[in-house]
């Protein structure tokens, strides 16, 4: 008598053709001559040995046919293996049909299916399959969450992405890939402020990982900008801005320099980063590069550089920027931010007369404007005159 365990011990020594022949011979015997062992694990089922030898779609179909003939198709483990192999050969639709035959698919079976959707860029199918998993109350791990976030990102599906974020918060303990996936999703959906908040959390975790000797999170954060910005200047600009706001100025500069298509927003993002992090001279040099590359400063550029001049006490360069703003039509009387930046420059440099002149020209004033002019007079001891 032959049994499954006997055949299972023989199959690994055969080639695929020999194994298939042996199995056909075995399954063609009358059932009364078989001593079928109970199958407790994958290693005890000879079909798994056959499937491991499978190298072509044609071979897979033959083994699948044998499975049907032998009545083994109800085994969820074998069915999951078939789903995986059909996906390997690009037969994703057929893999899904097989998956749907699994009576009670667990998280491992679902991960096999969603992986092939991901490998074939089938993002709509990923979202649909994610909803199917949620309806079955399966607890999703970080791998599945990362895949679904990628789908939301590529589809620009902010509504589903935000719902997923809420689910991630409920689960707790997202890894670095989930967090970077959230940044990716929010950035590509145009939610830059939210993306920045998530990015701040990544940065905090990265610092903790550096202290604990875990370099993996740091590496994933370093690769985030390139991943997010492929072919999208707006996203790249947002990433530069996020790095700068997180005091990661070296990373911000790295991303900026890697950009092929820079625009005024790109230059402003790195200029603001330099200014915010105290790199005043670097900001001045970058502005000279900006003009050399024929980029004309806009109001954001001027406000940033006027702030730099104020911090350096460089009234000469600041005055030239004032003249440039007038030539460009960016008048202090029409733009409260330029007016306030000019006033602050002159006040900090001790030129109360010019500060008062700018103040009087301004049609609109805010709290910062009043604080700047009052501080300027106070610095000169002329508060009573004001």
ABEGO torsion letter per residue (X at the ends): XBBAAAAAAAAAABBAAAAAAAAAAAAABBAAABBBBBBABAAABAAAAAAAABABAAAAAAAAAAAAAAGAAABAAAAAAAAAAAAAAGBAAAAAAAAAABABBBAAAAAAAAAAAAAAGBAAAAAAAAAAAAAAGBBBBAAAAAAAAAAAAAAGBAAAAAAAAAAAAAAEGBBAAAAAAAAAAAAAAGBAAAAAAAAAAAAAAAAAAAAAGBAAAAAAAAAAAAAAABGBAAAAAAAAAAAAAAGBAAAAAAAAAABABBBAAAAAAAAAAAAAAGBAAAAAAAAAAAAAAGBBBBAAAAAAAAAAAAAAGBAAAAAAAAAAAAAAGBBAAABAAAAAAAAAAAAAAGBAAAAAAAAAABABBBAAAAAAAAAAAAAAGAAAAX
